[in-house]
Amino acid sequence: MDTFPVFKDVLVGFLMPEKCYEEFFVHLHLHAPCLKFVLNKVLGFWIILDTFLAQLPQLLKILWGRSSEGLSLSSFLLQLYAFSCPAVYAVANKFPFFAWADRLLTLPQTAAIVFLILHYRGETLRGLLLLLGFAGVMFLLASYAAAAVVSLMEASSVAALITSKVIQAATNYHNGHTGHLSTVSLFLMWMGSLGVAAVSLQNEGSLVALSHVLSSCLSSVLLYQVLFYTSGMTTDAKKRD
């Protein structure tokens, strides 16, 4: 008889099949295939959190502070492009809606961040025109671009994401602070990138896996920067007091 039925129901319902539960908690056996299954499940949750929530804390922090100081416009434009590529590819190839519906949350959040960066620089009209132009170009590409062009866009999305992180890290280093970058967003991004890297190491070719590993390393750099600079600012404030 199971002593903790609720515990079992949660684990079996969300994390593992009943066979794995019995291996772990009844037979007390670290069954390798079950460990791999659970690990992939956890990584999947991390990736989902990154996809749906990573940009939201950043957006809220900008709105709350009424400032986009420290955020690189080029970095977030590249992120917007990187997140758009899978949607363009899916629409162009007539994939079912659920195959790219998650982008309907990520894209508006990223677009809003791009707009707010320009808005708080006093360039509201430029922000509106930029996003309208970007949306128009993406629509035309999804509707009329050749298959080779769309495939190239899809293949370039990871490179764009990597470049965006390099630019933001360089901006942080140059400024000596991370401004209004959100620690929560960077943490979610870091978790998601680790998940994608781990999954790609199991399933993808070496070059693809390497690119995802590089992306996760850069996410680690960004997270380290925001923690380091925040800690430094706190220490300086205490010294002044």
N, C-alpha and C positions, 0 to 999 in steps of 0.2 A: 504493500500500500504506500502511495506517495505521501510523504509528510508535508510537502509544500505544493499543493495542487495549483495555487495561483502562480507561483514561481515557474512551475512547469508549463502552465498554459501560456505564459508570456514568452518564455524561451522558444517553445515549440511553435507558437503562433507567429513569431516575428524573426527568430534568429536561426533556428535549426530544425531538422526533421526529428521525429520522435526517436528514431534509431540512434541518432547522435546524442540525444539527451540521455538515453539509456547507457550509451558507451561512456559518457563523461561522469554522470552522477549516480548511476546504479552499479556499473561494473568498474568505475573509477579508472577508466582506460583512456589515455590520450590518443584516440584513433586518428591517424594522420589524414585520411580523406575528410573526416568530419572537421578537423582543425582547419583544413583548407577551405571547406565550405563556409564555416563560420567567419573566417577571416575575410573571404570575398563578400560575405553578407555585410559585415561591418564596413568594409571599404565602400560598398555600394551606398550605405547610409551616409557616409562622409561625402561622397560625390553628390548625392542628392541635396544635402545641406548646402554645399558649395553652389550648386546650380540655382537653387531657389532663394537662398538667403544671403549669400556673400555680399551682394551689393547693397542690400537694404540698410544695414547699420551705417555704411558710408554715406548713403543718401540722407539718412536721418541726422547724422552728425553735422553735415553741411547745413541742413535746414535749421537745426537747433542753434548752431554757432553763427549762422548767417555769414559764413566765410568759407572760401575754398582755398585758403592759403596752404601752400605746400603741395597741392595736387597738380600733377603735370597734365596739361590738356592733351599733349601728344600721346601720353600713356593711356589715357581713358578713351581717346579716339581709336587707338589700336585695339583696345579691349572691345569697343563697340563693333569694330570690323570683325574681330575674331569670333565674337558671339553671333554675328550676323551670318557668317559663312555657312554654318551647318543648316540654318533656316533656309538660306538661298538654295543650297544644294538639295535640300529635301523638297522644297516647292518645285524646283526645276525638274526634279526626277519624279514628281507626282507621288511622293511618299504619303502615307496616311497622316492625318493631322496629329495624332498622338505621338508620332515619331519626332516631332519638333515643337510640340506645344509648350514644353518647358521654357523655350526661348521667349515666349510671350510674357514671362515674368522677368527674365534677365535683361532682355533688350530695353524695355521701357525704363527700368531702373538705371541702367548704364547711360541711356540717352538723357535721362533727367540729370544725372551727375555732370555730363558734358555741358548741358545747358546751364546748370548752376555755376559751373566754373567760369563760364563766360559772363553770366548774369552778374556775379559778384565782382567781376572785373569791370563792370559798367558797359558790357557789350551784349546786351540782351537781344537786340535785333540780329546781330551776327550769329548768336547762338540759335535763334529760331531758323534763320536762313540756312545755316549749316546743317541742322538736323533735317529740315525739309529736303534739302539737296541730297543728303545722304540716303534718306528713305526713298527718294525718287530713283536714285541710281541703283539701290538694292532691288527695288521693284522691277526695274527694267532688266537687270541681270537675271533675276529669277524667272522672268517671263520670256526673254528673247535671246539671252546669251547662249553661245555654243556650249555643248556639253564639255568640251575641253577646258573652256574658260571657267565654268562652274566647278569642275573637278580641281582645277588649279587653285581656285579660291579656297575650297575645302582643305586642300593639302597645306595651304599657307596659313591656316588659322592658328596652328600651334606656334609657328614662327612669329606671328604677329603678337601673340600673347607673351611669348618669351621676350620679345623686343620691348613690349610695354613695361614689363617688370624691370628690365635693365634701365630704361629711361627714368622710371620712378625712383629706383634705387640711386641712380646718379644724381637726380634732383635732390633727394634727401641728403646725400653726402655734400653736395654743393651748398645747400642751404644751412646745413648743420642742425637741422630739425626736420620733423615729419609733418609739421603743421597740423592740418585737420584730417590727416589720414586716420581711419578708424582701426583700432586694434582688433575689434571683434571681426570686422570684415577681413582683415589680413589673416586672422587665425582661421576663419572658415575657409578662406582661399588656400591656406597652407594645408589644412586637413584634406580638402578636396583634391589638391594637386598630388599629395602623397597617395591618396586612394587611386587616382588615375595612373600614377607612375607604377604602383604595385600591380594593378590589373594589366597594364600594358607590358610589364616585364614577363607576365605569364602567357599573354596571348598574342602580342604583336611582334613585328620584326624588330631587329636590333636598332635601326635608325629611329623608328617611331618611339620605341621604348626610351632610347637615349634622350630624345627631345622632351619627353614627359618628365624624365628624371631631372633634366636641366631646369625645366619649369618649376619643379618642386623645390629644387635647390635655391632658385631665385625667390620663391615665395618665403623660404626660410630666411633669406637675407633681409627681405622687407619686414618680416615679423621681428627679426632681431633688431633692425634699425629703430622701429617704432618703440620697442621695449627699452632699448639702450638710450635713445634720446629722451624718452619720457622719464626714465630713471635719473638721467643727468639733470633734467630741468627740476625735478623734485628735490634732488640733493642741493642744487644751487639755491633754490627757494628757502630750504631749511637753513643754509649757511647765512643767507641775508637776514633771516629772522633772528 
